[in-house]
Amino acid sequence: MMLTRSQIDDLIDVGDVLALLRDGFRVSPASPAPLRIRTDLPGPGTATCLMPGLLPGIPAYTVKVNAKFPDATPALRGVVCLHDLHTGELLALADSSRLTAWRTGLAAALATHTLAHPDADTLGFIGAGAQARTTWTGLRHLRPWRHTTAYDLDPTRARQLTPHLSDNARAVAARVDVVVLATWSRQPVLHAADTHAGQHLTSLGADEPGKTELSADLLRDARVIVDDLDLACAAGALGNAGLDATAAAGTLTDVLRGDLPAHHGPRVSVYAPVGLPWQDLALLWWLHQHATATSVTTIDLLS
């Protein structure tokens, strides 16, 4: 079975995927540890492999191979392979750019809704690309928003999210309760002085070495929740800001299992994920189960 970008978009059910991601965070196993293998390429790109995507109750696993080229459109390209857990049979190949955008965006929406104050109803985006768009789709599903604003280096792209634009990143943060950052920045976009009490920030851009959106002083002052402590220190927001695991209060799994409270006083809260292989499995297995013979292409590679 092969799933293209448009087929993935046609099959997605936002409510169902949010529910399966919530369940996935609650049951995601601690071992084997997720592997994220990355290498630089000659020129502007990087290559990344994420494996194995595993979840209890799903008789399959995933391996994802990505190429990241910041100036390309889309900037991320590749495939996600779905294999039978018992025989290794290749069950499906899916477009990585769209699958990643959906699983990352909806996981970010779930975390943002969970960690932001229940009364928060103003939302800003710093970076308005594909990742921001899928996050916005999830956030609209989870709660009503009274006001939105966006800033992007390309104003046309920002306007595709909302008609209310801001002049820069600091102006976004000054106007809203919740900020979603989805950029390729390699220097901090926001510092502690740019935030205010009770605000929530979700930083999606710091997902490999060298990328950073939030400054060390902001992360030290905030209550930081990550998706995986080791990866956050090795290739995510904490490590890229020179911080270690002690800067994090815990993981989203801790919060969704009830081991950590979702909210903790007036401190700024931050969600800073790197992205985990099991999220690819959760979404691709759902797509595989819901696809029909008329909606996908089937190819026998062994014929």
Residue, then its C-alpha position, 0 to 999 in steps of 0.5 A: m500500500m502506498l499513501t501519497r500526500s493528498q491521500i493522507d490529507d483525504l483520510i485524516d480525521v482530526g478528532d480520531v488522530l488526537a485521541l490516538l495520540r493522547d492514548g499513545f503518550r499514555v502507553s508509550p514504552a520506555s524501551p527500546a529507546p527511540l533512535r534518531i540518527r542524523t547526518d549532515l550532507p554536502g550543501p544545505g541538507t541533512a538526512t535523518c532516520l527515526m526508528p523503531g516506531l512501536l506501541p503496545g497493541i499494534p502488531a507493526y513498527t515503523v522506520k522513517v527516512n527524511a531529507k531536510f532542505p530548508d529552502a525546498t518546498p516542502a522542506l522535508r521529504g522522505v518515506v515512512c515504512l510500516h512493517d509487520l512486527h512478526t514477519g517484517e513484511l512491508l505493509a505500507l509506504a507513506d509520504s513522510s512530509r505530510l505524515t510528519a506534519w500531521r503527527t507533529g502538528l496534532a501532537a503539538a495541539l494536544a500538548t498545547h491544549t493540555l498545558a495552556h491555562p483553560d481560560a487561554d483564548t488568544l493564540g499567536f504563531i511565529g512561523a506559518g509553514a506546514q507545521a503551523r497549519t496542522t497545529w492550528t487545525g488541531l487547536r481549532h478542534l480542541r478549543p475556541w480562540r477569541h483572537t489569533t495573530a501570526y508573524d512569518l518572514d513571508p507575510t503571504r504565508a502568515r495571512q493564510l493562517t490568520p488575517h491579523l498579522s504582527d510585525n515581529a516575533r516579540a509583538v506576537a508574544a506580547r499580544v497573546d496567551v499562547v504562542v506556537l513557534a515553528t521556525w528553522s531558527r538557529q538563534p533564540v527568537l524569544h527571551a524571558a523578557d518577551t513573555h508574561a506570567g501564565q503564558h504558554l509557548t510551544s516550540l516545534g523548531a528545535d528538533e535537531p542540533g543547532k536549531t533553537e527558538l527559545s533562549a536559555d534564560l527563558l527555558r531556565d525560568a519556565r516550567v518546561i515539558v518535553d516529549d523525551l528527556d534524552l532527545a531534548c538534551a541531545a538534539g532538542a531545545l534544552g541541549n541546543a540552549g546548553l541546558d541539561a535534563t534538570a531544566a525540564a519538569g518532566t514529559l507530556t507522558d507524565v502529565l497525561r498519565g496524571d503523574l504531573p499536574a498540567h498547570h503550575g501557578p503563574r510561571v510561563s509553561v513551555y512544551a518543547p518536543v523533538g518528535l518520537p518514532w511511535q507517533d509515526l506508527a500511531l498515525l500510519w497504522w490508523l491510516h493503513q486500517h482506514a484506507t480502502a482499496t479504492s483510496v490507495t495504490t497497492i504495489d507488490l515489490l516482491s513480484 
